[in-house]
Amino acid sequence: MSVESIDVAVHPIAALDNISGIFSTIAMLKAPLTGIPDRQIKVRGLVRTNLKQMSNINKEEMERFLDGITDLFSTRMTVERMKEISKKIGNLDHLGKTLEKIQNNYSSLSSPERVYYIKIASGVMIGDLEELEAKISLEAIRSDDIDKFRYLLVSQTIIQTILDHLKRTVRDSHSLADDVIEKQVNDIISLALFSIVRIEAFRRGKIDLESLRDTLSSIVAHSTIQYHFPPITLPDEVITEE
Amino acid sequence: MVDHTPDTTIILGRILNDRHGSRSSAVLNEIPNSRIRLLNEVYLETQSVIEKKAEFALSYLQRAFKEVSTEKGIDPADLAWEDVPEILKKARFLAHDRNEGFFDSMEEFIDFVKQNMVYHPYDSLSAAYQNIIRSNKEKIRTIFGVQKIDQILVNEETIEEDELRMEVESLLKGQIPSLSEKERDRDLRIVCQLFACSKKAHESTFNFIIIDKQLKVEMPSVISIVKENFRERTGRVTVQNA
């Protein structure tokens, strides 16, 4: 049976039906170098070898990886535990190992090289996530099913929150030192990985809508902490002391 | 403006009353640093209630988008801002059995999104949803004590928790001989953890609500012992919300 004929969606989200698309998004969030166009990768040697392996994978392998990574991220967790669990991706099948190797290759580059690549990768990620969000947004507004609308709304808002956070980080990066840029972008990429995998886990029925909402609450809390939004005051809104 | 923040005592009750459930067990008994976990759960549960209410209100708007677009013979994604008054009118009609607060909130969400220049009206649903979560997070911060929730979510610090727990445990072990051993161990653990909570976030009335309400119902004798023996440590905590 081919992967295309296996229906893994318990909660259908058409925007995520393309297994290659969702795999490449998740792979890029785990190892940003995998999302950078080949012509822009200047380094050679092991990096090239490992990246080449990523271009020769079939859909069954992608499905095994997605199944494994959604299992990993389906436990109840905080944003702090998320980073700890992300490290276990390297134990997932050979694809997980390859992604881990690519990420290790990236870590061994010089600081200017890392910043150069992370900036390119951020641009690619923004485009990728914007496309995904737009698809889910259209699917939500056209939905005839109220329950489906609700989970699509939560999913779209998760991606929108991540996108806002990532765009703001990139926008403000010109005034920051290289190590700060790198840390901030890496932090938001970790958050994005967690979020996208949780949406896929929900689609597969591995977590429920309540847990998906918790994902949204966690990333909103986390993003608001780093970038403090001014309180939203509506005309007749008064917070009264009890 | 309707306050979308639910009563925190209700939220706490939902978590704590299900004391033998896996969720509260995980929060209170199994996870190290349980005080932080407890407050994190409270935060997530509070947000979840807000999110569900928002999804419900926005689902009426989505249905209105669909109906107006059907009447006009166009895709809901193609509706323009000049169609929004009609969409709101339709949403009001669809939700005719809801209270005024429900309608007010729908309109204010849309007004807010309009002011924030969302390009496509249909994207207002997700943008409004995100803003509801963000704005209510500010209210939750107010309830919990400004900045406290950030510390809870980001810095997993405990102050005095172990020391305090030992002191309270030692005190109560000698003074509640009537409880059977199994129940006593369980209740002592909860009492001590809750008491530690109150000490840490003394600027907020929230923590004392846990102790006062929970203990008054379940173990009225305990609260007087705790108050009497730890008077100076609970002096800044009030019961005005309880």
Interface residues (C-beta under 8 A of the other chain):
Chain A: R76 T78 V79 E80 S137 L138 A140 I141 R142 S143 D144 I146 F149 R150 L153 V154 Q156 T157 Q160 T161 D164 E210 R213 D214 L216 S217 S218 V220 A221 H222 T224 I225 F229 P231 I232 L234 P235 D236 E237 I239 E242
Chain B: M1 A26 R37 N40 Y43 L44 Q47 S48 E51 K52 E55 L58 S59 Q62 R63 F65 K66 D75 P76 A77 E108 F112 Y122 D123 L125 S126 A127 Y129 Q130 N131 I133 R134 S135 K137 E138 K139 T142 I149 D150 L153 V154 E156 Q240 N241
